[in-house]
Amino acid sequence: MRNDIEFRTTDGTLLRGWHYVPEGPGPFPTVVMATGLSGVKEGGRLPDLAERFAAAGLAAVVYDHRNLGTSEGTPRQEIDPLLQMRDYSDAVTFAETLPQTDLERIGAWGSSLSGGHVIVLAGQDRRVRAIVAQVPMVSGRECGQRLVPAPALAAAAAFQRADRGARMAGEAPAMIPVASPDPTAPAALPTPDSWEFVQTHNDLPTYRNEVTLRSMELLTGYEPGLLIERVSPTPMLMIVAEDDLVCPPELQFAAYSRAHEPKKYVSIRGGHFDVYRDAPAFDRAAEAAVAFFTEHLGAAG
């Protein structure tokens, strides 16, 4: 029950993905989904989660972010969080064009960086009737300062300045790895579990372990947590990993505490990437998301 899809954003970028459709006549409550940071739709057990939604009577629109995977967009491997968030809204619009979609029961799921996107989306787009923000990045500045030592941040600023000049002169953008086996080497996510997780993507032909240097500059200015008080009255589930080194749980809980009802908080044992690969952590997160969307979007029919 999975179909290939493609749709254009309001700026003309072609995004590609899949549409999961439950059995039955429909129309179905529908969840819009995308990965975090540099991920692609084939990774992070995203297909498994979409299949669980479909088994529960929830359709799912899953797609690759612009500049990544099978989607179009340049520069390749550039992560622009504001454009990604706006693309989520365009994905909702695309979902509305599908005959299997119940227009009054559309939700959004996001994880890590896209967990922040769905917070912003829900605060601005009332077509979205429920969101699940899994291990969300709620503050680019705070996450960046905790991940990267101050001397490295200063060095990065010099590299970014040189990169701006080079790009203006027409040169290719500078790149850095998403993760590295050397914890002291420049990387977007300089944690040991980040490198371990990236290795699980080695067999994915559309994944690349690199992002543009400018991506890091754009990410540090992205603050989804500032809009969390605007999510209500849209119901929100926040799923937090207790030992998260990428998106510190205390930052997520602080943001959650500012959100208004209706909301729910689920704590999962493990690190940031365990919700994508570890069976107990993935199962608990998936079960919580299915139950939440079923409660607030209802069943098919």
N, C-alpha and C positions, 0 to 999 in steps of 0.2 A: 504493500500500500504506500510505497514511496515513489514520488514523481520528481523528475528534474524540473527546476523552475529558474527563471531569470526575470529581473525587473530593473527598471531604470530609476535612479534617484532623481530628485528635483533638479540637480545640476547635470544630469545626463549620464552619470556613471552607471555602468551595467554591473549589477550584483547577481551572483549565481548561488543556487543552493538546492534544497530539497523541500518537498511538501509531504508530510506524513498525514495520512487520512485514516481514521478508524473505520471499522466495518459498520455498515448501517446506512440509513438514508440521509442523516444529517438534517439541517446544518449543525456544525459542531462548534463548541467553544474552541478557540484557537490560541496557541501560545507562539509568540515570535521569539526566536532564540538566535544568539550568536556567541562566539567564543571570547575569551579574554586576550588582551595584548596581541601577540603575534600568532595565536592559534589558528587552526583551520578546522573546518566542519567535520573532517574525518577523525580528528583527534580528541583527546580528553573525554572519551566515552560519550560524546555528544549524541551520536546516533543511538546508543543504548538508552539514553535518557528520553530522546524523542520517541523511541519505540514504546517506552513505558507510558508516556503520555497517551500515545495512540491506543494502547491496550486499555487505558482507563477512560477512553471516549473523548480524548482531547486531541484535536488536530495540532500540527506544529509546522511552522515556517522556519526553517533552519537555513542560514546563509553565511557565506564568507564575507568578512569586512572588506571594504574597498582597499585596493592595493595589495591584497593578500589572497593566497589560495587561487581558486578558480575565478574570483571576481576581477573585474577590470579596475583601472585606476593607477595613476602615477603621482609621485615616484613610487616604484615598487618597494614594498616593505616599510613604508612610512605609516606611522601610527598617529593619526590626527584625531584626538578624542572628541573634539566638538563635531567634526564631520561624521565620525562613527555614530555619535548619539543622534544626530539628525537623520542618519540613514535608518536608525531604528524606527523613527516616526514614518519614514517612507515605506519601510517594511510593513508597518501596520496598515498603511494605505493600500499596499499591494495585497495584503491578506484580505482586505475588504472587497477586493475585486474577485476573489475566488468564490465560486458558488457554494463550496462546502463550509464557508465561514459564517458563523452566527455573528452578525455585526454588533450585537449588544453584549457579546461575551468574548472579548479579546484580552489576553494577558500578555505579559512580557517576562522572560527569564533571562538573566545575565549572570556571569561569573567573573570574578576578579575585576579587570577594567570594565567589562560590560556589565558587571554588577553595579558599578557606579553609573553606567549609562541608563539603566532602567530606573534608577532613582530619579535622575534628571528628567527622563522621559515621563514618568508618572506625575512629576510635579508640573509638567507643562501640557500634557496631552491627555485630556479626560476621556478619550476613546478607550484608553487602557483601563481595564476594570480590576486588575490585580497584578502584582509583581512579586517575583522571587529574586532577591539580590543575594547571590551565593558568594561567600568570601569577598565582599565588594571592596574595591579601592575607593575610599571615601575622601581621601586627600592626597593629591599628587605631591604636594610640597612636603607633607609630613612623612609619607612613605619614602620619598626620595632621600630626605635627610637621615632617616633611620637605616636605609639600605646602603648608602654611600658615605664614607668618612669625609669630613670637611676638607682635608687636603685634596682628595680626589674630586670633590665638587668644584674646587677652585681651578684645578687643571682642566676639568670638563668645560668650564666656562671659556677658557682660552681656546680649546678645540672648537667649540661651538661658534666662536667669533670668526675663526679662520674658515669654518665651513660655510658660514653665511656669505662671506666674500667670494668663496670659490663657486658657490651655487649661483650667485648673482652674475658671475663671469661665465656661466654656462657649463661649468664642470659638473661631473656626477656627484651626487651627495655622498658624504662620508658615511660609513657603516660601522656598527659595532655588533658583537654577538649578543643574542638574547641571554645566553648563559655560557659559562666557560668552566673547564675543569680546574683552572687556576683562580682561586678566590680573590687574588689580588689584581687580576687582570680586569680591564674595563669591560663591563657587561651591563645590559639593561637590568638583569636580575642576578646580582652577584651573591647567590646563596647556593650551598651544596645541593639542596633538594631541587633547585631550579635546573641545575645541570643534569641531575638524575632524570628529571621529568622530560627534558628535551631529548634525551636518548630514546625515549619511547616513541618519538616521532621520526626516527631514522628511516622507517619503511614507508613514510607518507610522501608521495612524490611532489605534493604541492607545498610542503612545509620547508621553510628556510630558517636556519638559526642565525638570523641577523635582522636588525632594524636600522633605519637611518638614524644618524646622530641627532638630527633635528627632532626626532620622535621624543627623545628624552626631555628636550626643552619644552615641547608642547605638553608632555605629561605632567611636568612639575607645576604647570599653571592651571591644572584641571582640578576642580574642587566640588565633586558631586555632593559631598556632605552638607554643603551650604544650602542645598535645596531640599533637604530631607523633610523639613517641616511642612513643605508644600505638597508632599505626597498624599496626605490625608485629604479627602475621605477615601482615597483608593487604598484597599488593603495591601499591606506589605509583609512579606516573610523575609527575614534576614537569617541566613545560615552562616555561622562563623566557625572556623577551625581553631581549636584551643591553642595550638602550637604554631600558628601561622607566622612565618618569618618575612613574608612578602607584604602582606596587608595586616599589620599588627591588630590582634583582636581587641585591644583596648581602644583603638581608634574607631573600630566598627561599633563597639558597644556604646561609646560616647555619642556617636551619630545616632544610633538607634534610640538612645534615651531622649533625644530631642524630637524624635518623630512622634506624631500624634496617632491616636487610635483610628482605625483598627490596625493592629500590627502584631507580629509574632516573632519570637527569637528562638532559634534552635542552635544549640552548641554541639559541635561534632569533635570527637577526639581525633587528633592528628594534625598534620601540617597543611599548608596551603594547597598542595597538589594531591593530597590523599583523597579529596572528594572527586578527583578525576580518575583514580586508578585503584585505590585500596578498596577491596570489596565491602568491608563493614562501613567505612566512611561514605563511599559512593552510594551504597544501598540506603543508608539512613537519610542522606541528603535527598536522594531521588524520592524516597517514600514521603518525606516531608513536603517536597515540592508538589508531588501528585496529589496528596491529601489537601494541600492548601488551595491549589487551583480547582480541584473538584468542589471544595467547600464554597469558593467564592465565584466560580464561573459556572458550576453545575455540571451535570452529565449531558450527554448528547441527547438530541431530540427536543 
